[in-house]
């Protein structure tokens, strides 16, 4: 039996040293991404096959709501939902509103 290769998901982690928050590939918060430069702080981006890889690399990371499908159903199904190959599941119940985190602490480039 052949095993299908693991699906990958592009993830952006903003403020990895201060208050890491992971965002998905189509999230509107990606415009805040600042690539690291020599001698300067920056954010992290890369592809993962499991969101636990992000948890291991950035302890205490928060996952933005744009990654809810990947957290609930795994990366493979989340990619299928995003591609329109599977129906969109109903959203999770709202337990309380979060306040916006404000601007990017490294400033804008």
Secondary structure, 3 states (H helix, E strand, C coil): CCCCCCCCEEEEEECCCCCCEEECCCCHHHHHCCECECCECCEEEEEECCCHHHHHHCCCCEECHHHHHHHHHCHHHHHHHHCCCCCCCCCCCCCCCCCCCCCCCCCCC
